[in-house]
Each structure stands twice: as C-alpha cells, then as structure tokens.
Amino acid sequence: MPIDIGPGLYIEDLTVGMEASLSHTVTAEDIEAFARVSGDHNPVHLDAAYAATTPFKQCIAHGILSASYISAVLGNKLPGPGCVYISQTLNFKAPVYIGAEVTATVKLTDLIPEKRRAIFACVCKVGDKAVLEGEAVLAVPSRTPKK
C-alpha cells in the first residue's frame, strides 16, 4: 500500500539552504530484510559469532542501508516525489549497530536551474557522530516544459 507523502517540490520552489531529515532505529529484522533484498549476505551483517571475530565485535548494518535513508529523505521530503537521482557519493565513517537510531539529513547546497539539477550535502548520524557523508545530485521537475 503506497504511503501518502504529498506532492514534491519543483526546481522553482527550491532555495539553497533548505534542509530535511528523517530518523530510523535499525533492527536486526531491517538488516535481515536488506540482506534478502540486496543479496548481500556478508556474515559481518548477519552472523553474531562471525561478527565477534571482526574489529566491530558485533553485527553491523549494511552501509548502503544507511545510505537508503538519504534516498528516503530526498524522495519523500526534499525535494520529494518526482525527483530522480543522477549521482550519489558516499564516505562511510563509522559502523551502525543494531538498535542505533540513524538520522539522515540532506541540505541543498547548489542549484543549476537551467539543467534542473539540485545538489545536496548528505549526512547520516548516530547521535552526534557522522557515520556516512556524501553528496547527491538530483534531477528535479520544473513547472515549465523543457525547450
């Protein structure tokens, strides 16, 4: 069943400095579901005994799971429905453990109206610690048709 998230913004509605966030507490079920969907069954994510032998000492969430929260902010909040990813850089800074609340925040840093592009600084934090940083470039719909 679709979630009612409202209309997205147009390129003409955006201004540099706009920001949006969402938070999600990572569960073991989230990690298992992500492994099923992505096909990434690395035991560091799923096998506590194996993970105990790694530098992390316990299971960690897939890095791309945290990155998907950035996608959720962009696709659902800012700019919202209608935007399309062009590119995303990701720098993984720290592991995310089961039970951690991840807050994904995007901030509009640049607009290229003639190309209908918006550039966002992206960060995921657990508490005050950045666990992921990057930059997203999006195509954003316009109210006026392309010439």
C-alpha positions, 0 to 999 in steps of 0.5 A, spaced: 500 500 500 503 506 497 504 511 503 501 518 502 507 523 502 504 529 498 506 532 492 514 534 491 517 540 490 519 543 483 526 546 481 522 553 482 520 552 489 527 550 491 532 555 495 539 553 497 539 552 504 533 548 505 534 542 509 530 535 511 531 529 515 528 523 517 530 518 523 530 510 523 532 505 529 535 499 525 533 492 527 536 486 526 529 484 522 531 491 517 538 488 516 535 481 515 530 484 510 536 488 506 540 482 506 534 478 502 533 484 498 540 486 496 543 479 496 548 481 500 549 476 505 556 478 508 556 474 515 559 481 518 551 483 517 548 477 519 552 472 523 553 474 531 559 469 532 562 471 525 561 478 527 565 477 534 571 475 530 571 482 526 574 489 529 566 491 530 565 485 535 558 485 533 553 485 527 553 491 523 548 494 518 549 494 511 552 501 509 548 502 503 542 501 508 544 507 511 545 510 505 537 508 503 535 513 508 538 519 504 534 516 498 528 516 503 529 523 505 530 526 498 524 522 495 519 523 500 521 530 503 526 534 499 525 535 494 520 529 494 516 525 489 518 526 482 525 527 483 530 522 480 537 521 482 543 522 477 549 521 482 550 519 489 557 519 493 558 516 499 564 516 505 562 511 510 565 513 517 563 509 522 559 502 523 551 502 525 549 497 530 543 494 531 538 498 535 542 505 533 537 510 531 540 513 524 538 520 522 539 522 515 539 529 513 540 532 506 541 540 505 541 543 498 547 546 497 547 548 489 542 549 484 543 549 476 536 551 474 537 551 467 539 543 467 534 542 473 539 539 477 539 540 485 545 538 489 545 536 496 550 535 502 548 528 505 549 526 512 547 520 516 548 520 524 548 516 530 547 521 535 552 526 534 557 522 530 557 522 522 557 515 520 556 516 512 557 523 508 556 524 501 553 528 496 547 527 491 545 530 485 538 530 483 534 531 477 528 535 479 521 537 475 520 544 473 513 547 472 515 549 465 516 544 459 523 543 457 525 547 450 
